[in-house]
Amino acid sequence: MSITSTSEGVFSPRYRARTAGIVLTVGLVALESLGVATILPDIARGLGGLGSYGWGLAALMLANIVGTVLAGHAADRGGPARPLALGLVSFAAGSVVAGLAPTWPLFLVGRFVQGLGVGAVMAMAYTLIGLVYPERLRARMFALLSSAWTIPSLVGPVVAATVASTIGWRWVFLFMIPLAALAAWGMLPGLERREPGPAVTSRWRPLIGSIALTAGTGLLLAALELRTIALLAPLAVAGLAVAVVALRQVTPAGTLAVRRGVPAGVVVRFLLCAVYFGTEAFLPLGLTQLRHLDAFEAGLGLSAGALTWVAGSALQAKWDRHRRVTVALGFAVLVAGVAVLAFGVLVGPGLLAVLGWAIGGVGMGAAFNAATTETLGRTPEEQQGSVSASLQLAQTLATAVASGLGGALIAHQGPVPGAFLVVFLGTAILGLAGVVVARRLSGADV
């Protein structure tokens, strides 16, 4: 490689437009996700949907699974341009439907269509990094993706609440349309169609697998809300069984067996996100219910974690070496953060939990960045789309299952210290498992 090429960065002329487009697109998803989560209670009240409030988030999350899998495999067949364009169109169309919806069911339809687009867009962001950037720049790009969540995590809720209280919540969705067009302008030019590689699967297998996975996960989440054990247990087991069988169809071979290399990388992503998002989901609730902090003080923990995640990613990108060790160390730091957070929530003082999540964010950022760079670096070019989709799929599933299990426990036992202790202990155990699995990142590739 020439001296000129090695001196290029992610904002050099060759990559500048693509980098800006990727960061803008991920920031758009983050802004929508965090903003809507803030105003969703008001939307549900206004459209009469409080009785099925959780589906305002679940509809997008479940559709995310289908969009992620289909886009990833489509990219392997003919390149990322078409699935990316369809993803942005789907996101914009869903924003229109949700923003103009006169009823809660139609609003959920809009959220589902949005979710298809979110899944496709996020999968293609990772795919483009694997295809367009040399390996030496990928860690920096993944750090930029982490930073693309930072500003939305800080200002998104405030902006969404301000818009909703002044000109109406519908404009939060409608404002997404020009932003999606701007993202397309930065992402799509220059992307070419290519011939499918020899390892590409059929068109129908990922579709059937993604639908089955969505159905199984949806059944599991719905079952967890039931109060009758006689119904909850068999439905939850059935949903889990369907989801596990479907996972074998939509993830790299050997993922469920934690095979060395890329399959282990997908498992690492699942464990990281289960620990981080499964803990974070109950931080504000624990601080407000047990430590009696106000919403602003409880929200400091979320902001602290987001900021230190970016810091951890930036540090890893600067010293992008010994990735397997970095992942194991990141898991350990994340578990330490969970422990400090749990002590702050359960015993106090409550602001100690904020410090704990600042610690956890550093570990998450370093491990997430190192694991993603290592996994995609081991992936052949003709499989970048499907593996990127598997990573995004693992993140979505981990968030859904971890928050669903914890939410069901608290719903059944109430927001009592024992329930929160079980949640935090469970995520800490998953983090310790991650320390072990990190050793399997090296070895056989896909």
VEXDREN-2710 file (C-alpha; in Angstrom, 1 decimal):
% VEXDREN-2710
k/r/px/py/pz
1/MET/0.0/0.0/0.0
2/SER/1.3/3.4/-0.9
3/ILE/2.3/6.1/1.6
4/THR/-0.6/8.3/0.3
5/SER/-3.2/5.6/0.9
6/THR/-2.0/4.7/4.3
7/SER/-2.2/8.4/5.3
8/GLU/-5.8/8.6/4.3
9/GLY/-8.4/8.9/7.0
10/VAL/-12.1/8.4/7.2
11/PHE/-12.7/12.0/6.2
12/SER/-10.2/12.1/3.4
13/PRO/-11.6/13.0/-0.1
14/ARG/-12.0/9.3/-1.1
15/TYR/-14.2/8.5/1.9
16/ARG/-15.6/11.8/3.1
17/ALA/-19.1/11.7/1.5
18/ARG/-19.6/8.0/2.4
19/THR/-18.5/8.6/6.0
20/ALA/-20.8/11.6/6.4
21/GLY/-23.7/9.6/4.9
22/ILE/-23.1/6.6/7.3
23/VAL/-22.9/8.8/10.4
24/LEU/-25.9/10.8/9.3
25/THR/-28.0/7.7/8.7
26/VAL/-27.1/6.1/12.0
27/GLY/-27.7/9.4/13.8
28/LEU/-31.1/9.6/12.1
29/VAL/-32.0/6.1/13.5
30/ALA/-30.8/7.1/16.9
31/LEU/-32.6/10.4/16.9
32/GLU/-35.9/8.7/16.0
33/SER/-35.5/5.9/18.5
34/LEU/-34.6/8.0/21.5
35/GLY/-37.0/10.8/20.6
36/VAL/-40.0/8.5/20.1
37/ALA/-39.3/6.6/23.3
38/THR/-39.6/10.0/25.1
39/ILE/-43.0/11.0/23.7
40/LEU/-44.5/7.5/23.3
41/PRO/-46.6/7.7/26.5
42/ASP/-48.3/10.9/25.2
43/ILE/-48.8/9.3/21.8
44/ALA/-50.4/6.2/23.4
45/ARG/-52.7/8.3/25.5
46/GLY/-53.8/10.5/22.6
47/LEU/-54.5/7.5/20.3
48/GLY/-56.0/5.3/23.0
49/GLY/-53.2/2.8/23.0
50/LEU/-52.1/2.7/26.7
51/GLY/-53.4/-0.9/27.0
52/SER/-50.9/-2.1/24.5
53/TYR/-48.2/0.5/25.1
54/GLY/-45.3/-1.9/24.9
55/TRP/-46.1/-2.7/21.3
56/GLY/-45.2/0.8/20.3
57/LEU/-41.6/-0.3/20.8
58/ALA/-42.0/-4.0/20.1
59/ALA/-43.5/-3.4/16.7
60/LEU/-40.4/-1.6/15.5
61/MET/-38.1/-4.1/17.2
62/LEU/-39.7/-7.2/15.7
63/ALA/-39.8/-5.7/12.2
64/ASN/-36.2/-4.8/12.7
65/ILE/-35.4/-8.5/12.6
66/VAL/-37.0/-9.0/9.2
67/GLY/-35.4/-5.9/7.7
68/THR/-32.0/-6.8/9.0
69/VAL/-31.9/-10.4/7.7
70/LEU/-33.4/-9.6/4.3
71/ALA/-31.2/-6.6/3.7
72/GLY/-28.0/-8.5/4.7
73/HIS/-28.7/-11.4/2.4
74/ALA/-29.8/-9.1/-0.5
75/ALA/-26.5/-7.2/-0.2
76/ASP/-24.6/-10.5/-0.6
77/ARG/-26.6/-11.2/-3.7
78/GLY/-26.3/-7.9/-5.5
79/GLY/-24.6/-5.3/-3.4
80/PRO/-25.8/-2.9/-0.7
81/ALA/-27.3/-0.2/-3.0
82/ARG/-30.8/-1.7/-3.4
83/PRO/-31.4/-2.9/0.2
84/LEU/-30.1/0.4/1.5
85/ALA/-32.4/2.4/-0.8
86/LEU/-35.4/0.3/0.1
87/GLY/-34.6/0.6/3.8
88/LEU/-34.5/4.4/3.6
89/VAL/-37.8/4.4/1.6
90/SER/-39.4/2.0/4.2
91/PHE/-38.2/4.2/7.0
92/ALA/-39.6/7.3/5.4
93/ALA/-42.9/5.6/4.5
94/GLY/-43.3/4.3/8.0
95/SER/-42.7/7.8/9.4
96/VAL/-45.5/9.1/7.2
97/VAL/-47.9/6.5/8.3
98/ALA/-47.0/6.8/12.0
99/GLY/-47.0/10.6/11.8
100/LEU/-50.5/10.8/10.2
101/ALA/-52.1/7.8/12.0
102/PRO/-55.5/8.6/13.4
103/THR/-55.7/5.4/15.5
104/TRP/-53.3/3.4/17.6
105/PRO/-53.4/0.2/15.4
106/LEU/-52.5/2.3/12.3
107/PHE/-49.7/3.9/14.3
108/LEU/-48.3/0.4/15.1
109/VAL/-48.4/-0.4/11.3
110/GLY/-46.3/2.7/10.7
111/ARG/-43.9/1.6/13.5
112/PHE/-43.6/-1.8/11.9
113/VAL/-42.8/-0.3/8.5
114/GLN/-40.3/2.0/10.1
115/GLY/-38.7/-1.1/11.8
116/LEU/-38.2/-2.8/8.4
117/GLY/-36.2/0.3/7.3
118/VAL/-34.2/0.6/10.5
119/GLY/-33.1/-3.0/10.3
120/ALA/-32.0/-2.6/6.7
121/VAL/-30.3/0.7/7.2
122/MET/-28.3/-0.4/10.3
123/ALA/-27.3/-3.7/8.6
124/MET/-26.1/-1.8/5.5
125/ALA/-24.1/0.7/7.6
126/TYR/-22.0/-2.1/8.9
127/THR/-21.8/-3.8/5.5
128/LEU/-20.6/-0.6/3.8
129/ILE/-17.8/-0.2/6.4
130/GLY/-16.7/-3.8/5.7
131/LEU/-16.8/-3.3/1.9
132/VAL/-15.6/0.3/1.4
133/TYR/-13.0/0.9/4.1
134/PRO/-9.6/-0.8/4.5
135/GLU/-9.2/-2.8/7.8
136/ARG/-7.0/-0.1/9.3
137/LEU/-9.9/2.4/9.1
138/ARG/-12.8/0.2/10.3
139/ALA/-12.2/0.6/14.0
140/ARG/-12.3/4.4/13.5
141/MET/-15.6/4.1/11.6
142/PHE/-17.1/1.9/14.3
143/ALA/-16.1/4.5/16.9
144/LEU/-17.8/7.1/14.7
145/LEU/-20.9/5.0/14.7
146/SER/-20.9/5.0/18.5
147/SER/-20.5/8.8/18.5
148/ALA/-23.4/9.1/16.1
149/TRP/-25.6/8.0/19.0
150/THR/-24.1/10.5/21.5
151/ILE/-25.8/13.7/20.4
152/PRO/-29.2/12.1/19.8
153/SER/-28.9/10.5/23.3
154/LEU/-28.3/13.9/24.8
155/VAL/-30.6/16.2/22.7
156/GLY/-33.1/13.7/21.1
157/PRO/-35.4/13.4/24.1
158/VAL/-35.4/17.2/24.7
159/VAL/-36.0/18.0/21.0
160/ALA/-38.8/15.5/20.7
161/ALA/-40.5/16.7/23.8
162/THR/-40.2/20.3/22.7
163/VAL/-41.6/19.6/19.3
164/ALA/-44.4/17.5/20.7
165/SER/-45.4/20.2/23.2
166/THR/-45.3/23.0/20.7
167/ILE/-46.4/21.9/17.2
168/GLY/-47.4/18.3/18.0
169/TRP/-45.9/14.9/18.2
170/ARG/-46.7/14.0/14.6
171/TRP/-44.0/16.4/13.4
172/VAL/-41.4/14.3/15.2
173/PHE/-42.1/11.6/12.6
174/LEU/-42.6/13.9/9.6
175/PHE/-39.3/15.7/10.2
176/MET/-37.6/12.3/9.6
177/ILE/-38.6/12.4/5.9
178/PRO/-36.2/15.1/4.7
179/LEU/-33.5/13.7/6.9
180/ALA/-33.9/10.3/5.3
181/ALA/-33.6/11.9/1.9
182/LEU/-30.4/13.7/3.0
183/ALA/-29.0/10.3/4.2
184/ALA/-29.8/8.7/0.9
185/TRP/-27.9/11.5/-0.9
186/GLY/-24.8/10.8/1.2
187/MET/-25.0/7.0/1.2
188/LEU/-26.2/5.8/-2.2
189/PRO/-24.1/7.5/-4.9
190/GLY/-21.3/5.3/-6.2
191/LEU/-22.7/2.0/-4.9
192/GLU/-22.6/-0.6/-7.7
193/ARG/-24.4/-3.8/-8.1
194/ARG/-22.3/-6.9/-8.1
195/GLU/-22.6/-10.6/-9.0
196/PRO/-23.6/-12.9/-6.1
197/GLY/-20.8/-14.9/-4.4
198/PRO/-20.8/-18.7/-4.3
199/ALA/-21.9/-18.9/-0.6
200/VAL/-25.1/-16.8/-1.1
201/THR/-28.2/-18.5/0.1
202/SER/-31.6/-18.6/-1.7
203/ARG/-34.0/-15.7/-1.5
204/TRP/-36.6/-17.6/0.4
205/ARG/-34.6/-19.1/3.2
206/PRO/-33.7/-15.8/4.9
207/LEU/-37.3/-14.6/4.4
208/ILE/-38.8/-17.7/6.0
209/GLY/-36.2/-17.7/8.8
210/SER/-36.7/-14.0/9.6
211/ILE/-40.4/-14.3/9.8
212/ALA/-40.2/-17.4/12.0
213/LEU/-37.7/-15.6/14.2
214/THR/-40.0/-12.6/14.5
215/ALA/-43.0/-14.7/15.3
216/GLY/-41.1/-16.8/17.9
217/THR/-39.7/-13.7/19.6
218/GLY/-43.1/-11.9/19.5
219/LEU/-44.8/-15.0/21.0
220/LEU/-42.1/-15.1/23.8
221/LEU/-42.5/-11.4/24.6
222/ALA/-46.3/-11.6/24.6
223/ALA/-46.2/-14.7/26.8
224/LEU/-44.0/-12.9/29.4
225/GLU/-46.8/-10.4/29.9
226/LEU/-49.3/-13.0/31.0
227/ARG/-50.2/-13.5/34.6
228/THR/-51.3/-17.1/34.4
229/ILE/-48.3/-19.5/34.6
230/ALA/-50.4/-22.2/32.9
231/LEU/-50.4/-20.1/29.8
232/LEU/-47.2/-18.2/30.2
233/ALA/-44.9/-21.2/30.5
234/PRO/-46.0/-23.2/27.4
235/LEU/-46.3/-20.2/25.2
236/ALA/-42.9/-18.8/26.3
237/VAL/-41.3/-22.2/25.6
238/ALA/-43.0/-22.5/22.2
239/GLY/-41.9/-19.0/21.2
240/LEU/-38.3/-19.7/22.4
241/ALA/-38.2/-23.0/20.5
242/VAL/-39.4/-21.4/17.3
243/ALA/-36.9/-18.6/17.7
244/VAL/-33.9/-20.9/18.3
245/VAL/-34.7/-23.1/15.3
246/ALA/-35.1/-19.9/13.1
247/LEU/-31.8/-18.5/14.4
248/ARG/-30.0/-21.5/12.9
249/GLN/-31.3/-20.4/9.5
250/VAL/-30.4/-16.7/9.7
251/THR/-27.0/-16.7/11.5
252/PRO/-23.6/-18.1/10.4
253/ALA/-23.2/-21.8/10.7
254/GLY/-21.9/-22.7/14.2
255/THR/-23.3/-19.6/15.9
256/LEU/-25.4/-21.6/18.4
257/ALA/-22.4/-23.8/19.1
258/VAL/-20.2/-20.7/19.6
259/ARG/-17.8/-21.9/16.9
260/ARG/-14.5/-20.0/16.8
261/GLY/-14.2/-17.0/14.5
262/VAL/-17.2/-15.2/13.0
263/PRO/-19.9/-17.3/14.8
264/ALA/-18.3/-16.4/18.2
265/GLY/-18.3/-12.8/17.1
266/VAL/-22.1/-12.9/16.7
267/VAL/-22.4/-14.5/20.1
268/VAL/-20.2/-11.8/21.6
269/ARG/-22.4/-9.1/20.2
270/PHE/-25.5/-10.8/21.7
271/LEU/-23.8/-11.0/25.2
272/LEU/-22.5/-7.5/25.1
273/CYS/-25.9/-6.0/24.2
274/ALA/-27.8/-8.3/26.7
275/VAL/-25.5/-7.0/29.5
276/TYR/-25.5/-3.4/28.5
277/PHE/-29.1/-2.8/27.4
278/GLY/-30.5/-5.3/29.7
279/THR/-29.0/-3.4/32.6
280/GLU/-29.6/0.1/31.3
281/ALA/-33.3/-0.6/30.7
282/PHE/-33.9/-0.8/34.4
283/LEU/-31.5/1.9/35.6
284/PRO/-34.0/4.9/35.5
285/LEU/-36.8/2.7/37.0
286/GLY/-34.6/1.5/39.8
287/LEU/-33.4/5.0/40.7
288/THR/-36.9/6.5/40.7
289/GLN/-38.6/3.7/42.5
290/LEU/-36.0/2.7/45.1
291/ARG/-33.8/5.8/45.5
292/HIS/-36.6/8.3/44.8
293/LEU/-34.5/10.4/42.4
294/ASP/-36.3/12.6/39.8
295/ALA/-36.4/11.8/36.1
296/PHE/-33.5/14.2/35.3
297/GLU/-31.2/12.7/37.9
298/ALA/-32.1/9.1/36.8
299/GLY/-31.4/10.1/33.2
300/LEU/-27.9/11.2/34.0
301/GLY/-26.9/7.5/34.1
302/LEU/-28.1/7.0/30.5
303/SER/-26.1/10.1/29.3
304/ALA/-23.0/9.0/31.3
305/GLY/-23.1/5.5/29.7
306/ALA/-23.5/7.0/26.2
307/LEU/-20.6/9.4/26.6
308/THR/-18.2/6.9/28.0
309/TRP/-19.2/4.3/25.4
310/VAL/-17.9/6.8/22.8
311/ALA/-14.8/7.3/24.8
312/GLY/-14.1/3.6/25.1
313/SER/-14.7/3.2/21.3
314/ALA/-12.3/6.1/20.6
315/LEU/-9.6/4.6/22.8
316/GLN/-9.9/1.2/21.2
317/ALA/-9.8/2.7/17.7
318/LYS/-6.6/4.6/18.6
319/TRP/-4.9/1.5/19.9
320/ASP/-6.5/-1.1/17.6
321/ARG/-4.5/-4.1/18.7
322/HIS/-4.9/-7.3/20.7
323/ARG/-8.7/-7.2/20.0
324/ARG/-9.5/-10.5/21.7
325/VAL/-7.9/-9.3/24.9
326/THR/-9.6/-5.9/24.6
327/VAL/-13.0/-7.7/24.3
328/ALA/-12.4/-9.8/27.4
329/LEU/-11.2/-6.8/29.3
330/GLY/-14.1/-4.7/28.1
331/PHE/-16.5/-7.4/29.4
332/ALA/-14.8/-7.3/32.8
333/VAL/-15.0/-3.5/33.0
334/LEU/-18.7/-3.7/32.0
335/VAL/-19.4/-6.3/34.7
336/ALA/-17.6/-4.0/37.2
337/GLY/-19.9/-1.2/36.1
338/VAL/-23.0/-3.3/36.6
339/ALA/-21.8/-4.2/40.1
340/VAL/-21.3/-0.5/41.0
341/LEU/-24.6/0.4/39.4
342/ALA/-26.5/-2.3/41.3
343/PHE/-25.0/-1.2/44.6
344/GLY/-26.1/2.4/43.9
345/VAL/-29.6/1.3/42.9
346/LEU/-30.2/-1.1/45.7
347/VAL/-28.2/0.5/48.6
348/GLY/-27.4/4.0/47.5
349/PRO/-26.5/6.7/47.1
350/GLY/-28.3/6.7/43.9
351/LEU/-25.8/8.8/42.0
352/LEU/-23.3/6.0/42.6
353/ALA/-25.3/4.2/40.0
354/VAL/-24.5/7.0/37.5
355/LEU/-20.7/6.4/38.2
356/GLY/-21.2/2.7/37.7
357/TRP/-22.7/3.2/34.3
358/ALA/-20.0/5.6/33.3
359/ILE/-17.6/2.7/34.1
360/GLY/-19.7/0.2/32.2
361/GLY/-19.9/2.5/29.2
362/VAL/-16.1/2.5/28.8
363/GLY/-16.0/-1.3/28.8
364/MET/-18.9/-1.6/26.4
365/GLY/-17.4/0.9/23.9
366/ALA/-14.0/-0.8/23.9
367/ALA/-15.4/-4.4/23.6
368/PHE/-18.1/-3.5/21.1
369/ASN/-15.6/-1.8/18.8
370/ALA/-12.9/-4.5/19.0
371/ALA/-15.3/-7.4/18.6
372/THR/-17.1/-5.8/15.5
373/THR/-13.8/-4.9/13.8
374/GLU/-12.4/-8.4/14.4
375/THR/-15.6/-10.2/13.3
376/LEU/-16.0/-8.2/10.0
377/GLY/-12.2/-8.4/9.4
378/ARG/-12.6/-12.2/9.3
379/THR/-15.6/-12.1/7.0
380/PRO/-15.1/-12.7/3.2
381/GLU/-16.3/-9.8/1.0
382/GLU/-19.2/-11.9/-0.5
383/GLN/-20.6/-12.5/3.0
384/GLN/-20.2/-9.0/4.5
385/GLY/-24.0/-8.3/4.1
386/SER/-25.2/-11.5/5.9
387/VAL/-22.6/-11.3/8.7
388/SER/-23.3/-7.6/9.3
389/ALA/-27.0/-8.5/9.4
390/SER/-26.3/-11.2/12.0
391/LEU/-24.4/-8.8/14.2
392/GLN/-27.3/-6.3/14.1
393/LEU/-29.8/-9.1/14.6
394/ALA/-27.9/-10.3/17.7
395/GLN/-28.1/-6.8/19.1
396/THR/-31.8/-6.5/18.5
397/LEU/-32.6/-9.9/19.9
398/ALA/-30.4/-9.4/23.0
399/THR/-32.1/-6.0/23.8
400/ALA/-35.6/-7.5/23.3
401/VAL/-35.1/-10.7/25.3
402/ALA/-33.1/-9.1/28.1
403/SER/-35.5/-6.2/28.6
404/GLY/-38.5/-8.5/28.2
405/LEU/-37.3/-11.0/30.8
406/GLY/-36.4/-8.3/33.2
407/GLY/-39.6/-6.4/32.6
408/ALA/-41.7/-9.6/33.1
409/LEU/-39.9/-10.3/36.4
410/ILE/-40.6/-6.8/37.7
411/ALA/-44.1/-6.8/36.4
412/HIS/-44.8/-10.0/38.4
413/GLN/-42.9/-9.1/41.6
414/GLY/-43.3/-5.4/41.5
415/PRO/-40.4/-2.8/41.5
416/VAL/-38.9/-4.3/44.7
417/PRO/-35.2/-4.6/45.5
418/GLY/-35.2/-8.4/45.0
419/ALA/-36.5/-8.1/41.5
420/PHE/-33.8/-5.6/40.5
421/LEU/-31.1/-7.7/42.2
422/VAL/-32.1/-10.7/40.0
423/VAL/-32.0/-8.5/36.9
424/PHE/-28.5/-7.1/37.6
425/LEU/-27.2/-10.4/38.8
426/GLY/-28.4/-12.0/35.6
427/THR/-26.7/-9.4/33.3
428/ALA/-23.5/-9.7/35.3
429/ILE/-23.4/-13.5/34.8
430/LEU/-23.9/-13.0/31.1
431/GLY/-20.9/-10.5/31.2
432/LEU/-18.7/-13.1/32.9
433/ALA/-19.7/-15.6/30.2
434/GLY/-18.6/-13.0/27.6
435/VAL/-15.1/-13.0/29.1
436/VAL/-14.9/-16.7/28.3
437/VAL/-16.5/-16.4/24.8
438/ALA/-14.1/-13.6/23.9
439/ARG/-11.3/-16.2/23.7
440/ARG/-13.1/-17.8/20.7
441/LEU/-13.0/-14.7/18.5
442/SER/-9.7/-16.0/17.0
443/GLY/-9.6/-19.1/15.0
444/ALA/-11.6/-20.4/12.1
445/ASP/-13.4/-17.9/9.9
446/VAL/-16.8/-18.2/8.2
END
